[in-house]
Amino acid sequence: MNIIRRNISILSDDNLEEPVFTDASSEEQKKKFLTDALIEGEKSGFVKDFDPKAHLEKLNSSFSI
């Protein structure tokens, strides 16, 4: 009996009504997905008044026990 194993990624985007399923077993698909995500991040710009310490404090307060 041959068993074929595949990694399946479920992509979700606020602009999509339903998630997109892709076969992530291909290295080329993984590279393209990563490259596209990096390009999207670069195009999104920077937050001018970002305070990393305040942001970290906010995150920590959200998850404190």
C-alpha positions as CSV (number, residue, x, y, z in Angstrom):
1,M,0.0,0.0,0.0
2,N,1.5,3.3,-1.1
3,I,0.7,6.4,1.1
4,I,1.2,9.8,-0.4
5,R,1.7,12.5,2.2
6,R,1.3,16.2,1.3
7,N,1.6,19.4,3.3
8,I,-1.5,21.5,2.7
9,S,-1.6,25.2,3.5
10,I,-4.7,27.2,4.1
11,L,-4.3,30.8,3.2
12,S,-6.7,33.3,4.7
13,D,-6.9,36.9,3.7
14,D,-9.3,39.7,4.9
15,N,-10.1,40.4,1.2
16,L,-11.1,36.8,0.5
17,E,-14.5,35.4,1.5
18,E,-13.1,31.9,1.7
19,P,-9.7,30.5,2.4
20,V,-7.5,29.4,-0.5
21,F,-6.1,25.9,-0.3
22,T,-2.7,25.2,-1.9
23,D,-0.4,22.2,-2.2
24,A,2.7,23.5,-0.3
25,S,4.8,20.4,-1.1
26,S,6.4,22.1,-4.0
27,E,9.6,24.1,-3.1
28,E,8.8,26.5,-6.0
29,Q,5.4,27.2,-4.5
30,K,6.9,27.8,-1.1
31,K,9.5,30.2,-2.6
32,K,6.8,32.1,-4.6
33,F,4.6,32.4,-1.5
34,L,7.4,33.7,0.6
35,T,8.6,36.1,-2.1
36,D,5.1,37.5,-2.7
37,A,4.7,38.0,1.1
38,L,8.0,39.8,1.3
39,I,7.1,42.1,-1.6
40,E,3.7,42.8,-0.1
41,G,5.4,43.7,3.2
42,E,7.9,46.0,1.5
43,K,5.1,47.8,-0.3
44,S,3.0,48.3,2.9
45,G,5.4,51.0,4.1
46,F,6.5,51.9,7.6
47,V,4.6,53.2,10.6
48,K,6.0,56.6,11.3
49,D,5.2,57.0,15.0
50,F,5.7,53.3,16.0
51,D,6.9,52.9,19.6
52,P,8.3,49.3,20.0
53,K,8.4,49.5,23.8
54,A,4.8,50.7,24.1
55,H,3.7,48.0,21.6
56,L,5.5,45.3,23.6
57,E,3.9,46.5,26.8
58,K,0.4,46.4,25.2
59,L,1.1,42.8,23.9
60,N,2.3,41.7,27.3
61,S,-0.7,43.2,29.1
62,S,-3.0,41.3,26.7
63,F,-1.5,38.0,27.6
64,S,-0.7,38.4,31.3
65,I,-2.0,35.8,33.6
